[in-house]
Amino acid sequence: MNPFSTFIPEALEARLQDGIQHALSLGAEGAEAFISVSRSRKAKVQNGNLEDLTVSKRGGLGVRVIRTGDKGFRTGLATTTDLAAADFRSLFAQAWELSALGDEDPWLRQAEPSGTDDLPSRFDAQVETITPEQRIAWAKDLEVQARRASAKVAAVRESAWSDGTGASLLLTQKGVRTPDVWSSCSAAIELAVAEGEERQASWHWDVSRHPGLDLAAIGAEAALKGERKLNPQRLPAGKYSVVLHPEVAVDLLGIVAGMLDAESVLKQRSLFVGKLGETIASPLLTLVDDGRLTEAPGRPALGTEPWDAEGLPTRRNLLLEAGVLKTYLHTLKTAAEMGVAPTANAGRGLGSQPGATTFNLFPLPGSTAPEALYGLARNGVLITEIMGLHTVDPVSGDLSVGASGLRIRDGVLAEPVDKLTFAGNLRDFLTRIVALGSDLRWYGSSAGLSILLEDIALGGA
């Protein structure tokens, strides 16, 4: 059986099409249905004992109805979790009534049907055959692997295995139909390490579309993170060469991508307003978002989808090329308002208008090994964690965040340092890049690498 139809059967799809036609009969210019259904399972272990074993199923439908106004279009949204309804005409009628109350928008657009799903399958049937006993065994094994990696692991607060499958579908009156079906497996561990009276907490995780996650690697990384925090020292305030760990780079580049949302730019709420075509970062940095990436290093790309949430075929977009801002992230609406081609970056919730998102976000790697970056940093700092990035001012780029990491002495990693403060501007991270690592690492659907920055002011505790 087609796995998609086990989530969204033909009869359900037919009722959605009937609802769309009902909205048109009421006078709507356009009507859309977006449905998402998923099943998830999880086993959670604490210090070798099963704490929780859960199974859940979620499903929801969001409809959008578009009516023509005097100077543009109005939209109405309505949602339901009752997918077993005999029909959805009343839901579309509700959205039609609400559309009379909305503000008019002359830039609203809908996609024409285009593209095909020519990508590798995002669904692995093996995930559906995983038993509760296997989930428990994997969660327990993850804890065993972490303890095996370090004798300093004093407690495991949570060791968990999760897996899930699901499907989504967008239907519009224009004939857009975007079936997608997916699977995922993830493992995560949160633990405490101890040395004498000193204790530190850490965690690590990994995710894939398939079973077979490297539990030993996940456990070892979590233990290493904890060990690297033990007995931290004070860092004298000053300016340092700084190496960003790939996990930190993911967070920072995600902040940058968020500021490239064209809606934020149009509302003058972005650091990068009016910067298109200008150099905003080191020429070493090229940042890519690729919705059609078929293979990330060592795994299928997790953010890959054949269509975006408006029905446009996804594509590869160069956001920054050699430090130059090449494009903003667009929906059909923002592309029309700016008079540019759409980038197929729409995401969608059941009860929200389409908004810009990324699919597989990553920088192009450099050619320098991390150890060589430490050598270039000489007596600098490796930043392994940054706290408070959500406080970055999206308009000015100003930030004041906490950080922790490891001191670099004579090009070699040394003692932990914590309670660091970086107060400055996001531009400092972008323009002071002097070398990129070759160690591209994926964290879900985003990737990072080691980045060497020069002349960064750090405040100690």
VEXDREN-2710 file (C-alpha; in Angstrom, 1 decimal):
% VEXDREN-2710
k/r/px/py/pz
1/MET/0.0/0.0/0.0
2/ASN/1.1/3.6/-0.7
3/PRO/2.3/4.9/2.7
4/PHE/0.8/8.3/2.0
5/SER/-2.7/6.9/1.7
6/THR/-2.4/5.3/5.2
7/PHE/-2.2/8.8/6.6
8/ILE/-4.4/10.7/4.2
9/PRO/-6.8/8.3/2.4
10/GLU/-8.4/9.1/-0.9
11/ALA/-11.8/9.5/0.7
12/LEU/-10.5/12.3/3.0
13/GLU/-8.8/14.0/0.1
14/ALA/-12.1/13.9/-1.8
15/ARG/-13.9/15.6/1.1
16/LEU/-11.3/18.3/1.1
17/GLN/-11.8/18.9/-2.7
18/ASP/-15.5/19.1/-2.0
19/GLY/-14.9/21.8/0.6
20/ILE/-12.8/23.8/-1.8
21/GLN/-15.6/23.7/-4.4
22/HIS/-18.1/24.7/-1.8
23/ALA/-16.0/27.8/-0.9
24/LEU/-15.9/28.7/-4.6
25/SER/-19.7/28.4/-4.8
26/LEU/-19.9/30.9/-2.0
27/GLY/-18.0/33.4/-4.1
28/ALA/-14.4/32.8/-3.0
29/GLU/-11.6/33.8/-5.4
30/GLY/-9.5/30.9/-4.0
31/ALA/-9.6/28.2/-1.4
32/GLU/-6.8/26.0/0.1
33/ALA/-6.6/23.0/2.4
34/PHE/-3.5/22.1/4.3
35/ILE/-3.5/18.8/6.3
36/SER/-0.9/17.3/8.4
37/VAL/-1.0/13.9/10.2
38/SER/1.7/12.2/12.2
39/ARG/2.3/9.2/14.6
40/SER/5.1/9.4/17.2
41/ARG/6.6/6.9/19.7
42/LYS/9.1/7.5/22.5
43/ALA/10.9/5.5/25.2
44/LYS/12.6/7.4/28.1
45/VAL/15.0/5.9/30.5
46/GLN/16.6/7.4/33.6
47/ASN/19.6/5.7/35.3
48/GLY/18.8/2.4/33.6
49/ASN/15.1/2.4/34.5
50/LEU/12.2/2.9/32.2
51/GLU/10.5/6.2/33.0
52/ASP/8.1/6.7/30.2
53/LEU/6.8/4.9/27.1
54/THR/4.4/6.9/24.9
55/VAL/2.5/6.7/21.6
56/SER/0.7/9.6/20.2
57/LYS/-1.1/10.5/17.0
58/ARG/-1.7/14.0/15.8
59/GLY/-3.7/15.4/12.9
60/GLY/-5.1/18.7/11.9
61/LEU/-6.6/20.6/9.0
62/GLY/-6.2/24.3/8.1
63/VAL/-8.2/25.9/5.4
64/ARG/-7.7/29.3/3.8
65/VAL/-10.3/31.1/1.8
66/ILE/-9.5/34.2/-0.4
67/ARG/-12.0/36.8/-1.5
68/THR/-11.6/39.7/-3.8
69/GLY/-11.7/43.2/-2.3
70/ASP/-11.7/46.7/-3.8
71/LYS/-7.9/47.0/-3.6
72/GLY/-6.7/43.5/-3.2
73/PHE/-7.6/40.3/-1.4
74/ARG/-8.8/39.3/2.0
75/THR/-8.2/35.9/3.6
76/GLY/-10.0/33.9/6.3
77/LEU/-8.5/31.0/8.2
78/ALA/-10.2/28.1/10.0
79/THR/-8.9/24.9/11.6
80/THR/-10.0/21.6/12.9
81/THR/-8.6/18.4/14.4
82/ASP/-11.7/16.4/13.4
83/LEU/-10.5/14.7/10.3
84/ALA/-13.3/12.1/10.4
85/ALA/-16.0/14.7/9.6
86/ALA/-18.5/13.7/7.0
87/ASP/-17.6/16.9/5.1
88/PHE/-15.7/20.1/5.5
89/ARG/-18.2/22.5/3.9
90/SER/-19.0/24.2/7.2
91/LEU/-15.2/24.8/7.9
92/PHE/-14.7/26.4/4.5
93/ALA/-17.9/28.5/5.1
94/GLN/-16.5/29.7/8.4
95/ALA/-13.2/30.7/6.7
96/TRP/-15.3/32.5/4.0
97/GLU/-17.2/34.5/6.7
98/LEU/-13.9/35.4/8.4
99/SER/-12.4/36.6/5.1
100/ALA/-14.8/39.5/5.1
101/LEU/-13.1/40.9/8.2
102/GLY/-9.5/40.8/7.1
103/ASP/-7.4/43.6/5.8
104/GLU/-6.9/43.8/2.0
105/ASP/-3.6/42.8/0.6
106/PRO/-2.8/43.6/-3.1
107/TRP/0.2/41.3/-3.1
108/LEU/-1.4/38.0/-2.2
109/ARG/-0.6/35.3/-4.8
110/GLN/-1.2/31.6/-5.3
111/ALA/1.1/29.1/-7.1
112/GLU/0.2/27.4/-10.4
113/PRO/0.7/23.6/-10.4
114/SER/4.3/22.7/-11.3
115/GLY/7.1/20.3/-10.5
116/THR/7.1/16.6/-9.6
117/ASP/8.3/14.6/-6.6
118/ASP/11.5/13.3/-8.2
119/LEU/13.4/13.2/-4.9
120/PRO/14.5/10.1/-3.0
121/SER/11.8/8.9/-0.6
122/ARG/11.6/10.6/2.7
123/PHE/9.8/7.6/4.2
124/ASP/11.4/4.4/5.6
125/ALA/8.9/1.6/6.3
126/GLN/11.2/0.1/8.9
127/VAL/10.4/2.9/11.3
128/GLU/6.8/1.6/11.5
129/THR/8.1/-1.9/12.5
130/ILE/10.1/-0.7/15.5
131/THR/8.8/-2.4/18.7
132/PRO/8.4/-0.9/22.1
133/GLU/11.1/-3.3/23.3
134/GLN/13.5/-2.0/20.7
135/ARG/12.9/1.6/21.7
136/ILE/13.5/0.8/25.4
137/ALA/16.7/-1.2/24.5
138/TRP/18.1/1.6/22.4
139/ALA/17.3/4.2/25.1
140/LYS/19.1/2.0/27.6
141/ASP/22.0/1.4/25.3
142/LEU/22.5/5.1/24.8
143/GLU/23.0/5.5/28.5
144/VAL/25.4/2.6/28.6
145/GLN/27.4/4.1/25.8
146/ALA/27.7/7.5/27.6
147/ARG/28.8/5.9/30.8
148/ARG/31.3/3.7/28.9
149/ALA/32.7/6.9/27.2
150/SER/33.5/8.6/30.5
151/ALA/33.9/7.4/34.1
152/LYS/32.9/10.9/35.1
153/VAL/29.3/10.4/34.1
154/ALA/27.6/10.6/37.5
155/ALA/23.9/10.5/36.5
156/VAL/21.7/10.3/33.5
157/ARG/18.7/12.6/33.7
158/GLU/17.1/11.3/30.6
159/SER/18.1/8.9/27.8
160/ALA/15.5/8.7/25.1
161/TRP/14.7/7.1/21.7
162/SER/11.9/8.6/19.6
163/ASP/10.6/7.8/16.2
164/GLY/7.7/8.9/14.0
165/THR/6.1/9.0/10.7
166/GLY/3.7/11.4/9.0
167/ALA/2.3/13.0/5.9
168/SER/1.1/16.4/4.7
169/LEU/-0.8/17.7/1.8
170/LEU/-1.7/21.1/0.3
171/LEU/-4.7/21.3/-2.1
172/THR/-5.8/24.5/-3.9
173/GLN/-8.5/25.4/-6.3
174/LYS/-5.8/26.0/-9.0
175/GLY/-5.0/22.2/-8.9
176/VAL/-1.9/22.3/-6.7
177/ARG/-1.4/19.0/-4.9
178/THR/1.7/18.4/-2.8
179/PRO/1.7/15.0/-1.1
180/ASP/4.6/14.4/1.2
181/VAL/5.3/11.4/3.5
182/TRP/8.2/11.1/5.9
183/SER/9.8/9.2/8.8
184/SER/12.3/10.1/11.5
185/CYS/14.3/8.6/14.3
186/SER/16.1/10.5/17.0
187/ALA/18.1/9.7/20.2
188/ALA/18.9/12.2/22.9
189/ILE/20.7/12.1/26.3
190/GLU/20.9/14.6/29.1
191/LEU/23.5/13.7/31.8
192/ALA/25.6/15.0/34.6
193/VAL/29.4/14.6/35.0
194/ALA/31.3/15.0/38.2
195/GLU/34.8/15.5/39.4
196/GLY/35.2/15.8/43.1
197/GLU/32.6/18.3/44.3
198/GLU/32.2/19.8/40.8
199/ARG/29.2/18.8/38.7
200/GLN/28.2/19.9/35.2
201/ALA/25.2/19.1/33.0
202/SER/25.3/18.4/29.2
203/TRP/23.3/16.8/26.5
204/HIS/23.6/15.7/22.9
205/TRP/21.3/14.3/20.2
206/ASP/21.1/13.1/16.7
207/VAL/18.3/12.5/14.1
208/SER/17.9/10.6/10.9
209/ARG/15.1/9.4/8.6
210/HIS/16.1/5.8/9.4
211/PRO/16.9/3.5/12.3
212/GLY/20.6/2.9/12.9
213/LEU/21.7/6.0/14.7
214/ASP/25.2/5.8/16.2
215/LEU/24.4/5.6/19.8
216/ALA/28.0/5.3/20.9
217/ALA/28.9/8.6/19.1
218/ILE/25.9/10.4/20.7
219/GLY/26.7/9.2/24.2
220/ALA/30.4/10.0/23.8
221/GLU/29.7/13.5/22.5
222/ALA/27.4/14.2/25.5
223/ALA/30.0/12.9/27.9
224/LEU/32.7/15.0/26.2
225/LYS/30.6/18.1/26.4
226/GLY/30.2/17.6/30.1
227/GLU/33.9/16.9/30.7
228/ARG/34.8/20.1/28.9
229/LYS/32.8/22.1/31.4
230/LEU/34.4/20.7/34.6
231/ASN/36.3/23.1/36.8
232/PRO/36.0/26.2/34.6
233/GLN/38.4/29.1/35.0
234/ARG/37.9/32.8/34.8
235/LEU/38.9/34.4/31.5
236/PRO/40.4/37.9/31.7
237/ALA/38.5/40.5/29.7
238/GLY/40.0/41.4/26.5
239/LYS/40.1/40.8/22.8
240/TYR/40.8/37.3/21.5
241/SER/40.9/35.1/18.5
242/VAL/37.8/33.0/18.8
243/VAL/36.9/29.6/17.2
244/LEU/33.2/28.9/17.1
245/HIS/32.2/25.2/17.5
246/PRO/30.0/23.9/14.6
247/GLU/27.0/23.7/17.0
248/VAL/27.4/27.4/17.8
249/ALA/27.8/28.3/14.2
250/VAL/24.5/26.6/13.4
251/ASP/22.8/28.9/16.0
252/LEU/24.4/32.0/14.7
253/LEU/23.8/31.3/11.0
254/GLY/20.2/30.5/11.9
255/ILE/19.8/34.0/13.4
256/VAL/21.2/35.4/10.2
257/ALA/18.8/33.4/8.0
258/GLY/15.9/34.6/10.2
259/MET/16.9/38.2/9.5
260/LEU/16.7/37.5/5.7
261/ASP/12.9/36.9/5.9
262/ALA/11.6/39.2/3.3
263/GLU/8.5/40.0/5.4
264/SER/10.8/41.4/8.1
265/VAL/12.7/43.3/5.6
266/LEU/9.5/44.9/4.2
267/LYS/8.5/45.9/7.7
268/GLN/11.9/47.4/8.3
269/ARG/12.6/44.9/11.1
270/SER/15.8/43.4/9.8
271/LEU/19.5/44.3/10.1
272/PHE/19.7/43.6/6.3
273/VAL/17.2/46.1/5.0
274/GLY/18.5/47.6/1.8
275/LYS/21.6/45.4/1.8
276/LEU/20.8/43.3/-1.3
277/GLY/23.9/43.0/-3.5
278/GLU/26.2/44.4/-0.8
279/THR/29.0/42.7/1.2
280/ILE/27.7/41.9/4.6
281/ALA/30.1/39.2/5.7
282/SER/33.6/37.9/5.1
283/PRO/34.3/36.8/1.5
284/LEU/35.0/33.4/2.9
285/LEU/31.4/32.9/3.8
286/THR/28.9/31.4/1.4
287/LEU/25.5/30.4/2.9
288/VAL/23.1/28.1/1.1
289/ASP/19.5/26.9/1.6
290/ASP/18.7/23.9/-0.5
291/GLY/15.3/22.3/-0.4
292/ARG/16.3/19.7/-2.9
293/LEU/19.5/18.5/-1.3
294/THR/19.5/14.8/-1.7
295/GLU/22.5/13.8/0.4
296/ALA/24.0/15.5/3.4
297/PRO/27.4/14.1/4.6
298/GLY/26.7/10.6/5.9
299/ARG/22.9/10.9/5.8
300/PRO/19.9/11.9/3.7
301/ALA/19.2/15.6/4.0
302/LEU/16.5/16.0/6.7
303/GLY/14.9/19.2/5.4
304/THR/14.4/18.1/1.8
305/GLU/10.9/18.4/0.4
306/PRO/9.7/18.5/-3.2
307/TRP/7.5/21.5/-2.7
308/ASP/7.3/24.4/-0.3
309/ALA/4.1/25.2/1.6
310/GLU/2.6/27.2/-1.2
311/GLY/3.1/24.5/-3.8
312/LEU/6.2/25.8/-5.5
313/PRO/9.0/23.3/-6.3
314/THR/11.8/23.8/-3.9
315/ARG/15.2/24.9/-5.1
316/ARG/18.7/25.7/-4.1
317/ASN/19.2/29.4/-3.0
318/LEU/22.5/31.1/-2.5
319/LEU/21.7/33.5/0.4
320/LEU/25.2/34.8/0.8
321/GLU/27.9/34.3/-1.9
322/ALA/31.5/35.2/-0.9
323/GLY/30.0/37.5/1.7
324/VAL/27.6/39.3/-0.7
325/LEU/23.9/39.2/0.1
326/LYS/22.2/37.6/-2.9
327/THR/18.6/37.1/-1.9
328/TYR/16.0/37.4/0.8
329/LEU/13.8/34.4/1.8
330/HIS/10.5/34.9/0.0
331/THR/6.9/33.7/-0.1
332/LEU/4.9/34.4/-3.2
333/LYS/3.4/37.5/-1.5
334/THR/6.8/39.1/-0.6
335/ALA/8.3/38.2/-3.9
336/ALA/5.4/40.0/-5.7
337/GLU/5.7/43.0/-3.4
338/MET/9.4/43.3/-4.0
339/GLY/9.1/42.6/-7.7
340/VAL/11.4/39.6/-7.7
341/ALA/11.2/35.9/-8.5
342/PRO/10.0/33.7/-5.6
343/THR/12.6/31.6/-3.8
344/ALA/10.1/28.8/-2.8
345/ASN/10.8/29.2/0.9
346/ALA/7.3/29.2/2.3
347/GLY/6.4/27.3/5.4
348/ARG/3.0/26.9/6.9
349/GLY/1.1/26.1/10.1
350/LEU/-2.4/24.9/10.2
351/GLY/-3.8/28.2/11.4
352/SER/-1.4/30.7/9.9
353/GLN/-0.6/32.4/6.7
354/PRO/2.5/31.1/4.8
355/GLY/5.8/32.5/6.1
356/ALA/9.4/32.2/5.0
357/THR/11.4/29.3/6.3
358/THR/14.6/27.4/5.4
359/PHE/14.9/23.7/4.4
360/ASN/18.5/22.6/4.5
361/LEU/20.7/25.6/5.7
362/PHE/24.4/25.3/5.5
363/PRO/27.7/27.2/4.8
364/LEU/30.1/25.9/2.2
365/PRO/33.0/24.3/4.1
366/GLY/36.6/25.6/4.1
367/SER/39.7/23.6/3.8
368/THR/41.2/23.9/7.3
369/ALA/41.0/21.2/10.0
370/PRO/39.7/22.3/13.4
371/GLU/43.1/21.6/15.0
372/ALA/44.7/23.9/12.5
373/LEU/42.2/26.6/13.4
374/TYR/43.2/26.2/17.0
375/GLY/46.8/26.7/15.9
376/LEU/45.9/29.9/14.1
377/ALA/44.0/31.1/17.2
378/ARG/47.2/30.6/19.2
379/ASN/46.0/31.9/22.7
380/GLY/42.4/32.3/21.9
381/VAL/39.1/30.7/23.0
382/LEU/37.0/27.9/21.6
383/ILE/33.3/28.8/22.1
384/THR/31.2/25.7/22.6
385/GLU/28.0/27.2/23.8
386/ILE/26.2/30.6/23.5
387/MET/23.2/31.5/25.7
388/GLY/20.7/34.2/24.9
389/LEU/20.8/34.5/21.2
390/HIS/17.0/35.1/21.2
391/THR/17.8/38.5/22.6
392/VAL/19.6/39.7/19.5
393/ASP/18.0/42.9/18.2
394/PRO/16.9/42.0/14.7
395/VAL/17.0/45.6/13.5
396/SER/20.4/46.8/14.8
397/GLY/22.1/43.4/15.3
398/ASP/23.2/44.4/18.7
399/LEU/23.6/41.6/21.2
400/SER/24.9/40.8/24.6
401/VAL/25.0/37.1/25.2
402/GLY/26.6/34.6/27.6
403/ALA/29.1/32.0/26.4
404/SER/31.4/29.2/27.6
405/GLY/34.1/27.1/26.1
406/LEU/37.7/26.2/26.3
407/ARG/40.8/28.3/26.4
408/ILE/43.3/27.7/23.6
409/ARG/47.0/27.9/24.7
410/ASP/49.7/27.8/22.1
411/GLY/47.3/26.4/19.6
412/VAL/46.1/23.5/21.9
413/LEU/42.8/23.2/23.7
414/ALA/43.3/23.8/27.5
415/GLU/41.1/24.5/30.5
416/PRO/37.4/25.3/30.4
417/VAL/36.2/28.9/30.7
418/ASP/32.7/30.0/31.5
419/LYS/30.5/33.0/32.4
420/LEU/31.9/34.8/29.3
421/THR/30.1/37.8/27.9
422/PHE/30.1/38.9/24.3
423/ALA/28.6/42.3/23.8
424/GLY/28.7/43.7/20.3
425/ASN/27.0/43.3/17.0
426/LEU/26.1/40.4/14.7
427/ARG/28.2/42.1/12.0
428/ASP/31.3/41.3/14.1
429/PHE/30.6/37.6/13.7
430/LEU/30.1/38.0/10.0
431/THR/32.9/40.4/9.0
432/ARG/35.7/39.1/11.3
433/ILE/35.8/35.6/9.9
434/VAL/39.4/34.7/8.9
435/ALA/39.1/31.0/8.3
436/LEU/36.5/28.3/7.9
437/GLY/36.8/24.7/9.0
438/SER/36.5/21.6/6.8
439/ASP/34.3/19.9/9.5
440/LEU/30.8/20.5/8.2
441/ARG/28.4/18.9/10.7
442/TRP/24.6/18.5/10.5
443/TYR/22.3/19.2/13.3
444/GLY/18.9/18.2/12.0
445/SER/18.2/20.3/8.9
446/SER/21.0/22.8/9.5
447/ALA/24.8/22.4/9.4
448/GLY/27.7/24.3/10.9
449/LEU/31.4/24.2/10.9
450/SER/34.3/25.6/13.0
451/ILE/34.8/29.3/12.3
452/LEU/37.8/31.4/13.3
453/LEU/37.1/35.0/14.2
454/GLU/39.7/37.6/15.0
455/ASP/39.7/40.5/17.4
456/ILE/36.6/39.6/19.4
457/ALA/36.0/41.3/22.7
458/LEU/35.1/38.9/25.5
459/GLY/34.3/39.9/29.0
460/GLY/35.1/37.5/31.9
461/ALA/33.1/37.0/35.1
END
